[in-house]
Amino acid sequence: MQIFVVGSFVVACSVKVARLPRAGESLAAEAFVSEPGGKGFNLAVAAHRLGAQVDGVFAIGDDPFAAVAVSAFEGVGLAADMLVRRSGSTGAGIGFVDREGENCLAVSPGANRLLAAADIDPARIARAGLVMATFESPDAAIAEAFAQARARGTRTLLNPSPGRPIDPRILADTTILVVNRVEAADLGLDVADPGTAEALLRAGPAVVVVTLGEEGAVAFQRDGPPARQAAFPVAAVDTIGAGDAFSAGFAVALLEGRPIAEALARAAACGAITTCRFGAFEAFPTTADLDRFCAAG
C-alpha cells in the first residue's frame, strides 16, 4: 500500500494568541512552535503514521532550513531521497492560532515553486497505489504525476489549496477532489444543492469531498448518492493541519479497501484528533490512535 506525494515542505511557525490580531495590532503570544510542515509534508507524515508506505518528491533550497528538511524526513522514517535541491530558500510559513482553535497563516513557497515535471520519476509513480498533491506544488509537476498515474489506472487525490484556478488537465486526471467549503463555493459547488456537484463530477473526479468544519463532511459521488459524515465532538485547540490529516486519512482508508462512507468517517476522525493538540506535526494520529478514537464513538 504505497502513496506517492507530489510534495511541498516548509518550516512552519505557529503562534498561539488569545485572539487573532487586527490590522496594525501587536499582541503578546501565549506560545510559539516551530516545526517541519507544508501541506505535502503533512500528507506524507500523516499517511505514514497510518501505516502507508510513502514515497514522493519535495523541493528544498540551499539555505539553513534545508537541513531542517533532511532531519525531519529522517526523523519520522521517511526517505530523504525524496528531496530535490534548488538554489534559493526553502519554503517557510507562519500561522496565528486563537483560543478557539481558529487560524490564519501565510506561506512563502521558496523552492516549492521550482518543483518541475522532470522531477516526476515514472518508476516511482508505477509503484504507487494512489498519488496525492496540493496546490503548494506547481501545476506542471502535478499534471505530470497525475497524467502518469491515470495512464496506469492509479487513483489520484487533489487538495487544491492554497486556492488557485484548477487546470482542466489536472481536474480531468483527478479521481478524488478534496476541498473545504470556501474552495467548494469558488468551484460553484453548494453543499446544500447536490446538483451543483454534477459539473465537477463530469469534469474528471469520481468523488468530490467537501470538509465543513463543525458540520462534518460530505462526499459527492459520480456513481452513487452523497455520503455525509457528522463532525466528531472534540475540544479543538489548533485546526492547523486538520485538513491534511483528513485527506491522508481518506486516502489511506481507500487504499485499505474501505467503502466511501467508512473512509469519510475515518478521515473526519483523523482531522478531529489533530485539532486536539497545538501544532500539526506531533498531532497526526497513528493507526492505533485512530482505531481507539473510532471505537470510542
Secondary structure, 3 states (H helix, E strand, C coil): CEEEEECCCEEEEEEECCCCCCCCCCCCCCEEEEEEECHHHHHHHHHHHCCCEEEEEEEECCCHHHHHHHHHHHHCCCCHHHEEECCCCCEEEEEEECCCCCEEEEEECHHHHHCCHHHCCHHHHHCCCEEEEECCCCHHHHHHHHHHHHHCCCEEEEECCCCCCCCHHHHHCCCEEEEEHHHHHHCCCCCCCHHHHHHHHHHCCCEEEEECHHHCEEEEECCEEEEEECCCCCCCCCCCCHHHHHHHHHHHHHHCCCCHHHHHHHHHHHHHHHCCCCCCCCCCCCHHHHHHHHHCC
